[in-house]
Amino acid sequence: MNTVPGAGATVRSLQDRIRDARIRESDRMDGIVDLRETERTRLELLVEEMAGVIEELPERDRDRFLLAILPGDPPRYWVDATSFVMMARDKRTYRFLQDTLNGRIVLGETGDAASMADKVTSHIADRVVERERALAADAAETARQNRIADSRKVDTHARKSLSGFWVMMAFIFGVLCGALALLAYAWFRVS
């Protein structure tokens, strides 16, 4: 604000107000950027806690788990395609969430990176065991299907060989009956 000399009147300057508004907006944006950086920093602490788990992950399961902070707003530490860790509204609490067909569910919440790493590690272990169980069940079902197919082949082969045997027996029986009938006819005709 400027005052006009002699009159005591106040002149408002729009440019000064715009500059003040820009400064306030800049301060507010700095705070938002700081909060985002805080979230990312806390998630990076979780990544450090999870480093050993990633190394121990079986080779066949590595393609199933992301285990990385992917770009986005808010930043998230993705465990697999449906579960992730993000910071709660207070920016201090880790929230472990999973997207399901019935909506998003909370798998765990804690303020400590080590505790969250334990929860994520347990989740990964459950997924690995679940996959092993599914593969074992699939292998058992495949083996059962193979046994059924093999028994059908044996049955079919047995039926074919048995039916060939009975056809041959019927043919021989027919030839013998025909020969006996011919001999009987010749015997009665000649005598």
C-alpha positions in Angstrom: 0.0 0.0 0.0 1.1 3.5 -0.8 -0.1 6.6 0.8 -0.7 9.8 -1.2 1.3 12.7 0.3 -0.8 15.4 1.8 -4.2 13.7 1.4 -3.6 10.7 3.7 -5.4 8.5 1.2 -4.3 4.9 0.7 -3.6 3.6 -2.8 -3.8 -0.2 -3.3 -1.3 -1.8 -5.6 -2.5 -4.9 -7.4 1.0 -5.8 -8.4 2.1 -5.9 -4.8 -0.8 -8.1 -3.9 -0.1 -10.5 -6.8 3.5 -10.7 -5.7 2.5 -11.4 -2.1 0.1 -14.1 -3.3 2.8 -15.7 -5.4 5.1 -15.8 -2.3 2.4 -17.4 -0.2 1.7 -20.0 -3.0 5.5 -20.7 -3.3 5.7 -21.3 0.4 2.7 -23.6 0.3 4.1 -25.5 -2.7 7.5 -25.9 -0.9 5.6 -27.5 2.0 3.8 -29.9 -0.4 7.0 -30.8 -2.1 8.6 -31.3 1.3 5.8 -33.7 2.2 6.2 -35.7 -1.0 9.9 -35.9 -0.4 9.2 -37.0 3.2 6.9 -39.8 1.9 9.5 -41.0 -0.7 12.3 -40.8 1.9 10.3 -43.0 4.3 9.5 -45.5 1.6 13.2 -45.6 0.7 13.9 -46.6 4.3 11.5 -49.5 3.7 13.4 -50.4 0.5 16.6 -50.6 2.5 14.9 -52.8 5.1 13.7 -55.1 2.3 17.1 -55.4 0.5 18.0 -58.8 2.1 14.5 -60.2 1.3 14.9 -59.4 -2.4 18.2 -61.2 -2.5 16.7 -64.3 -0.9 13.7 -64.5 -3.2 13.7 -67.7 -5.2 14.7 -67.1 -8.9 11.4 -68.6 -10.2 9.4 -66.1 -8.1 11.4 -62.9 -8.9 9.2 -62.0 -11.9 6.1 -62.0 -9.7 7.2 -59.3 -7.3 8.0 -55.7 -8.2 9.6 -54.6 -4.8 10.3 -51.1 -6.0 9.0 -47.5 -5.6 7.3 -46.7 -8.9 6.6 -43.1 -10.1 3.2 -41.8 -9.0 1.4 -39.5 -6.7 1.4 -40.5 -3.9 4.6 -42.5 -4.1 4.1 -46.2 -3.4 6.3 -49.2 -2.8 4.8 -51.9 -4.9 5.2 -55.5 -3.6 3.3 -57.2 -6.4 0.7 -56.3 -9.0 -2.1 -55.8 -6.4 -0.4 -55.0 -3.1 1.7 -51.9 -2.1 2.9 -49.8 0.8 2.1 -46.1 1.0 2.2 -43.5 3.7 -0.9 -42.7 5.5 -2.3 -39.1 5.7 -0.1 -38.3 8.7 3.0 -39.1 6.5 4.5 -41.1 9.4 2.5 -44.3 9.2 3.1 -47.0 6.7 0.0 -48.6 5.2 0.2 -52.0 3.5 -2.8 -52.2 1.1 -4.0 -54.8 -1.4 -6.5 -54.2 -4.2 -9.0 -57.0 -4.5 -12.2 -57.6 -6.5 -14.1 -56.5 -3.5 -12.2 -53.3 -3.0 -9.0 -52.2 -1.2 -8.1 -53.9 2.1 -5.5 -52.9 4.7 -3.0 -55.7 5.3 -1.1 -53.8 8.0 -0.3 -50.4 9.4 2.7 -49.3 11.5 4.9 -46.4 12.1 8.1 -48.4 11.9 9.9 -49.4 8.7 11.3 -52.6 10.2 7.8 -53.7 11.4 6.4 -53.0 7.9 9.3 -54.9 6.3 8.3 -57.9 8.5 4.7 -57.7 7.3 5.7 -57.4 3.7 8.2 -60.3 4.1 5.4 -62.4 5.6 3.1 -61.5 2.7 5.8 -62.5 0.2 6.4 -65.8 2.0 2.6 -66.5 1.9 2.5 -65.8 -1.9 5.5 -68.1 -2.5 4.0 -70.9 -0.5 0.6 -70.3 -2.2 2.3 -70.6 -5.6 4.2 -73.8 -4.6 0.9 -75.3 -3.4 -0.8 -74.4 -6.7 2.0 -75.8 -8.7 2.0 -79.0 -6.6 -1.8 -79.3 -7.0 -1.4 -78.7 -10.8 1.3 -81.4 -11.0 -0.9 -83.8 -9.1 -3.9 -83.1 -11.3 -1.7 -83.5 -14.4 -0.4 -86.8 -13.1 -3.9 -88.0 -12.4 -5.0 -87.0 -15.9 -2.0 -88.9 -17.3 -2.9 -92.0 -15.3 -6.5 -91.8 -16.5 -5.3 -91.4 -20.1 -2.9 -94.3 -19.7 -5.6 -96.6 -18.3 -7.9 -95.6 -21.1 -5.1 -96.5 -23.6 -4.6 -99.9 -21.9 -8.4 -100.5 -21.9 -8.7 -99.6 -25.5 -5.7 -101.7 -26.5 -7.1 -104.6 -24.5 -10.5 -104.3 -26.0 -9.0 -104.1 -29.5 -6.8 -107.1 -28.9 -9.6 -109.1 -27.2 -12.1 -108.2 -30.0 -9.4 -109.3 -32.5 -9.0 -112.5 -30.6 -12.8 -113.2 -30.6 -13.1 -112.3 -34.2 -10.3 -114.8 -35.0 -11.9 -117.5 -32.8 -15.3 -116.9 -34.5 -13.7 -117.2 -37.9 -12.0 -120.5 -36.9 -15.2 -121.8 -35.3 -17.1 -120.9 -38.5 -14.5 -122.6 -40.7 -14.6 -125.8 -38.5 -18.4 -125.8 -38.4 -18.5 -125.4 -42.2 -16.0 -128.2 -42.7 -17.9 -130.5 -40.4 -21.2 -129.6 -42.1 -19.6 -130.4 -45.5 -18.2 -133.7 -44.2 -21.6 -134.6 -42.8 -23.3 -133.8 -46.0 -20.8 -135.8 -48.0 -21.1 -138.8 -45.6 -24.9 -138.8 -45.9 -24.9 -138.4 -49.6 -22.4 -141.1 -50.3 -23.9 -143.7 -48.0 
